Amino acid sequence: MDKRVAKPIVTHHGDWVIDKESNITIECYVTNDKKRILSLRGTARMLGLKGAGSTAIARNLNSMWIEPYLTDGLKEWLRDIKNGNIKKIGGTKGANFIPLEGSLFVDICKAYVNAQLDGLFTDKKNRVLPRWKKQNLIAHKLYGVMSAFAKVGIVALIDEITGYQEDRDRDELHKLLSVYLAEERLAWAKMFPDEFYKQIYKLKGWKYPTGSTKRSPLVGKITNEIVYKRLPEGVLGVLKKRNPIKPDVKRRRWKHHQFLSEDIGQPDLRDHLLQAIALMRASSNWNVFMRLLKRALPKSGDQIPLDIEDPTEDY
């Protein structure tokens, strides 16, 4: 009796367009044994990894730092790749490829996000360490992908329960996933531009740390003073409650701006930052800037200055 396992055959195929501008597409397949599979090459490109898909992803996942966050399924997949035990599948374009099941891709997302939540990529002041900058960026991307998956998943579940899946357009969920991914990228977009910090360093007479994300610990206090304390009264207090300092690491897990609403809070913060940067550019030193700021964007308790001449006393 022939006990050889038949080679899986692709029965369905489609392209998941992650980013049209960057031409990042992940080929998706369903095989005759009902497995949902992703192209490793597209997955590696989405993660920003160079080299052949299986090699690039396996190299990253075999790093010691991520090993504690890998599921048993991912560890087994990595062992099978190393030992050559995974059967290649014939793609629609003729080339054979090593498959990555969709569920394992979710496990990869969870591994990166859990490492990020544990503070692996940041120092005690929640600043991204230079050597972890790339991995932290990957974690941001995968957090957005996981969130988008969850939103599309609940939509698909409701459609199946109600029977609407029979009536919806074939690519409706794909389009919806693209919308949700765009929303997640916006939510994680850099809120404080580099120009904001460069102006602080310039007016304070400090040397700006070019090529590094490490900043003076005073920057956080300054940001509270010139930004968050000047948002509507009470906002900073609520943000501190929702985003408390973790006693074990003495830092906050999240950025304050992630707790501001997308429709009002975040746009208000962006407008405030643009105004503050304009005032910084118009100031000859820190004291002049603070007098301009108190006049243009006062916080509760500020005494509005009558002139903007260079004061002799420091802020």
VENRA-V818828 format. One record per residue. N is the residue number from 1. RES is the residue in one small letter. SS is DSSP state (@ for helix, = for strand, . for the rest). PSI is psi in whole degrees, 0 to 359 (NA if undefined). D_CENTER is the distance of its C-alpha to the mean C-alpha in whole Angstrom. Layout:
BEGIN
N&RES&SS&PSI&D_CENTER + N&RES&SS&PSI&D_CENTER
END
This chain:
BEGIN
1&m&.&131&52 + 2&d&.&113&49 + 3&k&.&8&46 + 4&r&.&138&44 + 5&v&.&129&41 + 6&a&.&143&41 + 7&k&.&130&38 + 8&p&.&146&35 + 9&i&.&134&35 + 10&v&=&127&33 + 11&t&=&335&34 + 12&h&=&149&31 + 13&h&=&147&29 + 14&g&=&163&26 + 15&d&=&127&23 + 16&w&=&108&19 + 17&v&=&109&18 + 18&i&=&313&15 + 19&d&=&109&15 + 20&k&.&318&19 + 21&e&.&320&18 + 22&s&.&1&17 + 23&n&.&42&19 + 24&i&=&113&17 + 25&t&=&137&19 + 26&i&=&120&19 + 27&e&=&134&23 + 28&c&=&142&23 + 29&y&=&154&27 + 30&v&=&133&29 + 31&t&=&172&32 + 32&n&.&346&35 + 33&d&.&19&34 + 34&k&.&24&32 + 35&k&.&139&29 + 36&r&=&123&25 + 37&i&=&146&24 + 38&l&=&153&21 + 39&s&=&128&22 + 40&l&@&326&21 + 41&r&@&312&21 + 42&g&@&322&19 + 43&t&@&317&16 + 44&a&@&319&16 + 45&r&@&319&16 + 46&m&@&324&13 + 47&l&@&350&11 + 48&g&.&24&13 + 49&l&.&141&16 + 50&k&.&154&19 + 51&g&.&179&23 + 52&a&.&145&24 + 53&g&@&304&22 + 54&s&@&321&23 + 55&t&@&314&24 + 56&a&@&314&20 + 57&i&@&316&19 + 58&a&@&320&22 + 59&r&@&317&22 + 60&n&@&316&18 + 61&l&@&345&19 + 62&n&.&359&22 + 63&s&.&144&21 + 64&m&@&328&22 + 65&w&@&329&19 + 66&i&@&349&17 + 67&e&@&319&21 + 68&p&.&343&21 + 69&y&.&358&18 + 70&l&.&141&19 + 71&t&.&165&21 + 72&d&@&325&25 + 73&g&@&318&25 + 74&l&@&320&22 + 75&k&@&319&25 + 76&e&@&319&27 + 77&w&@&318&26 + 78&l&@&320&25 + 79&r&@&319&29 + 80&d&@&322&30 + 81&i&@&314&28 + 82&k&@&320&30 + 83&n&@&1&33 + 84&g&.&31&33 + 85&n&.&358&34 + 86&i&.&125&31 + 87&k&.&131&33 + 88&k&.&152&32 + 89&i&=&142&32 + 90&g&=&119&33 + 91&g&.&175&31 + 92&t&.&344&32 + 93&k&.&14&32 + 94&g&.&327&35 + 95&a&.&142&33 + 96&n&=&149&32 + 97&f&=&156&29 + 98&i&.&125&27 + 99&p&=&151&26 + 100&l&=&113&23 + 101&e&=&144&23 + 102&g&@&323&20 + 103&s&@&328&20 + 104&l&@&329&20 + 105&f&@&320&16 + 106&v&@&322&15 + 107&d&@&324&17 + 108&i&@&316&14 + 109&c&@&312&11 + 110&k&@&322&13 + 111&a&@&312&14 + 112&y&@&314&11 + 113&v&@&319&9 + 114&n&@&323&13 + 115&a&@&320&13 + 116&q&@&317&10 + 117&l&@&330&12 + 118&d&.&359&15 + 119&g&.&24&14 + 120&l&.&331&15 + 121&f&.&358&13 + 122&t&=&163&14 + 123&d&.&188&18 + 124&k&.&345&19 + 125&k&.&17&18 + 126&n&.&28&15 + 127&r&.&135&14 + 128&v&=&126&13 + 129&l&.&138&15 + 130&p&@&318&16 + 131&r&@&343&17 + 132&w&@&9&14 + 133&k&@&315&12 + 134&k&@&316&11 + 135&q&@&324&10 + 136&n&@&322&8 + 137&l&@&319&6 + 138&i&@&317&7 + 139&a&@&320&6 + 140&h&@&313&2 + 141&k&@&315&4 + 142&l&@&331&7 + 143&y&@&317&6 + 144&g&@&319&6 + 145&v&@&316&9 + 146&m&@&317&11 + 147&s&@&319&11 + 148&a&@&319&12 + 149&f&@&315&14 + 150&a&@&319&16 + 151&k&@&315&17 + 152&v&@&324&18 + 153&g&@&318&20 + 154&i&@&326&22 + 155&v&@&314&23 + 156&a&@&321&24 + 157&l&@&315&26 + 158&i&@&319&28 + 159&d&@&318&29 + 160&e&@&318&30 + 161&i&@&320&32 + 162&t&@&348&33 + 163&g&.&3&34 + 164&y&@&339&32 + 165&q&@&336&31 + 166&e&@&338&34 + 167&d&.&340&34 + 168&r&.&160&31 + 169&d&.&151&30 + 170&r&.&320&29 + 171&d&.&19&26 + 172&e&@&317&25 + 173&l&@&325&22 + 174&h&@&314&21 + 175&k&@&320&21 + 176&l&@&321&19 + 177&l&@&320&16 + 178&s&@&320&16 + 179&v&@&314&16 + 180&y&@&323&13 + 181&l&@&320&11 + 182&a&@&319&12 + 183&e&@&319&11 + 184&e&@&322&8 + 185&r&@&322&7 + 186&l&@&319&9 + 187&a&@&326&8 + 188&w&@&1&5 + 189&a&.&151&8 + 190&k&.&118&9 + 191&m&.&318&12 + 192&f&.&110&15 + 193&p&.&157&16 + 194&d&@&328&17 + 195&e&@&325&21 + 196&f&@&312&21 + 197&y&@&324&21 + 198&k&@&321&23 + 199&q&@&322&26 + 200&i&@&311&26 + 201&y&@&320&26 + 202&k&@&312&29 + 203&l&@&333&31 + 204&k&@&349&31 + 205&g&.&24&32 + 206&w&.&155&30 + 207&k&.&124&29 + 208&y&.&133&25 + 209&p&.&78&23 + 210&t&.&134&23 + 211&g&.&10&20 + 212&s&.&149&19 + 213&t&.&358&16 + 214&k&.&126&19 + 215&r&.&165&21 + 216&s&.&139&24 + 217&p&.&343&23 + 218&l&@&341&25 + 219&v&@&321&22 + 220&g&@&316&21 + 221&k&@&320&24 + 222&i&@&319&25 + 223&t&@&318&22 + 224&n&@&317&23 + 225&e&@&316&26 + 226&i&@&351&26 + 227&v&.&287&23 + 228&y&@&325&22 + 229&k&@&347&26 + 230&r&@&3&27 + 231&l&.&171&25 + 232&p&.&142&27 + 233&e&.&133&29 + 234&g&.&343&28 + 235&v&@&313&24 + 236&l&@&321&23 + 237&g&@&318&25 + 238&v&@&319&24 + 239&l&@&320&20 + 240&k&@&326&22 + 241&k&@&319&23 + 242&r&@&335&20 + 243&n&.&66&18 + 244&p&.&162&20 + 245&i&=&130&21 + 246&k&=&121&21 + 247&p&.&326&24 + 248&d&.&327&24 + 249&v&.&354&21 + 250&k&.&44&22 + 251&r&=&167&19 + 252&r&=&146&17 + 253&r&.&324&14 + 254&w&.&173&12 + 255&k&.&140&12 + 256&h&@&320&15 + 257&h&@&343&14 + 258&q&@&347&11 + 259&f&@&0&15 + 260&l&.&145&16 + 261&s&.&146&17 + 262&e&.&331&16 + 263&d&.&332&20 + 264&i&.&305&21 + 265&g&@&309&19 + 266&q&@&318&17 + 267&p&@&321&19 + 268&d&@&319&22 + 269&l&@&317&19 + 270&r&@&317&19 + 271&d&@&318&22 + 272&h&@&316&23 + 273&l&@&318&21 + 274&l&@&319&23 + 275&q&@&318&26 + 276&a&@&318&26 + 277&i&@&320&25 + 278&a&@&318&28 + 279&l&@&323&30 + 280&m&@&315&29 + 281&r&@&330&30 + 282&a&.&356&33 + 283&s&.&146&34 + 284&s&.&338&36 + 285&n&.&177&35 + 286&w&@&320&33 + 287&n&@&321&36 + 288&v&@&317&36 + 289&f&@&315&33 + 290&m&@&325&33 + 291&r&@&320&36 + 292&l&@&318&35 + 293&l&@&317&32 + 294&k&@&330&34 + 295&r&@&317&36 + 296&a&@&321&33 + 297&l&.&66&31 + 298&p&.&150&33 + 299&k&.&168&32 + 300&s&.&127&34 + 301&g&.&350&37 + 302&d&.&142&37 + 303&q&.&122&40 + 304&i&.&119&40 + 305&p&.&149&41 + 306&l&.&342&44 + 307&d&.&174&44 + 308&i&.&23&41 + 309&e&.&155&43 + 310&d&.&114&42 + 311&p&.&159&42 + 312&t&.&334&44 + 313&e&.&147&42 + 314&d&.&157&38 + 315&y&.&NA&36
END
